[in-house]
Amino acid sequence: MRTCSEALATRHQSDIGEDMALADLGSPAAKIHSSLEDLQLAWANTLEHWHDENSSRFEEEQLVPLAMTIKISLDAIGRMNESIQKAERAVD
């Protein structure tokens, strides 16, 4: 009987496919970026109905730092993805 880890590893290997890069960070990063845009749009819509001191504080204390963290993280992911792609090309 296979362990859970072995089953997951086998499933992951079969999901990758032969033509797909071993480490593709671009697609997940694009999803994160899209989610941030969705959040910002939802917040803009929320501000049409909720615009008081509490909403300002929520934006300043929660949303602005979150957006900055995501943008910094996406930049790092982009640099990491470039390094991984360069390494993959070097071993081909």
Beta strands, then each sheet from edge to edge (+ up, - down):
end
